[in-house]
Each structure stands twice: as C-alpha cells, then as structure tokens.
C-alpha cells in the first residue's frame, strides 16, 4: 500500500489506543465480521480507514448502551425497522433491570430498618415525587385523579412506577386499590 500524505488510515494498535480498547478486542471484532479493516499494508498490517474508525465509534457507543455484539451487528446492517425493534427491546430490558435494582434497594432499606424517606436525595421516593407534583400545580385531588387515570390506562406501569418510588408492597396495593375504585385516598 502506498502511503500518501492524506492517508488517514491507522493500524490496529493505534486504533485500539485511540478508543481505549485492547488490540485483541479489535482482532475479535474482525474475526466475527463486526469491524474489518478496509486495507492491508504491503507488509500485511491491518489498516483502518476513516470510515472504519467511524464504524468503531458507533460500535463503542452501542456497547456503552449495553447492547450485545449480535444486536450491534444487526443495527449496523439494517438501521431501519429491525434497528428500531432492537433498540426498543433493549430499552424495555433496561427498564426491567432498573425496576429490579429499585426493588433490591427497597429490600436493602427494609433490612437496614431505614424508611425510604430517609434515603439521600439521589433516590426518588414518594415525598420527593409529591413535592414535584405540588410544584407543578397539583393538589391532593389532582394527584388522586392522576393516579386513577394511570391505574385505569396502564395498571402494570402504574405498579412499576410505585415500585420505582421504593414503596412497600402494602402501600402499593393500597394506592392501586383506591385508584382502581376511584375512592378518596386515606389521609396519612
């Protein structure tokens, strides 16, 4: 390969260093067909073009999102309808994982004997959510109506949202019950 002053292709080692991956990872990507070099030097060294480098940047971004290599390959081949489905499925998977982690947090709080309201500001809880709703202009009646509509329109997501707030199972069931029956919520 003749090198021109405008040649911006790089070797596997240089590319690996730029993106913070190991050389072995890039060789693996080549072996599975995810990222193959566009050219080889006269001595047989892999050379990655600017386009190859851009493709690797996409791969790295998808990996940061937690996507599997097989899904990344599919996305890079077909970014259309199949691509949307892959991303939507991964979005749902992340939501389930977040809910599982929230449940683990809630259970740990129970084990520690700590009420969720006492947790630092990094965790969304019922009190913080109520403060946000009040700041948005919701009074108790409007919040109750909001819960009723949420329960009526999407009961599973309403339950997931209440778990997100680190509420106990008993409190979740009470809120869902008075939301379902459109009853006036009990005063705390």
CORLINMO-V747385 format. One record per run of one state. SS is the DSSP state (h for helix, s for strand, l for the rest). FROM is the first residue (numbers start at 1). TO is the last residue. If there is no record, write none. Layout:
# CORLINMO-V747385
<<SS:FROM:TO> <SS:FROM:TO>>
This chain:
# CORLINMO-V747385
<<l:1:9> <s:10:10> <l:11:11> <h:12:19> <l:20:22> <h:23:31> <l:32:38> <s:39:40> <l:41:45> <s:46:48> <l:49:49> <h:50:64> <l:65:68> <h:69:77> <l:78:80> <h:81:112> <l:113:115> <h:116:118> <l:119:125> <h:126:135> <l:136:139> <h:140:153> <l:154:154> <h:155:164> <l:165:168> <h:169:180> <l:181:188>>
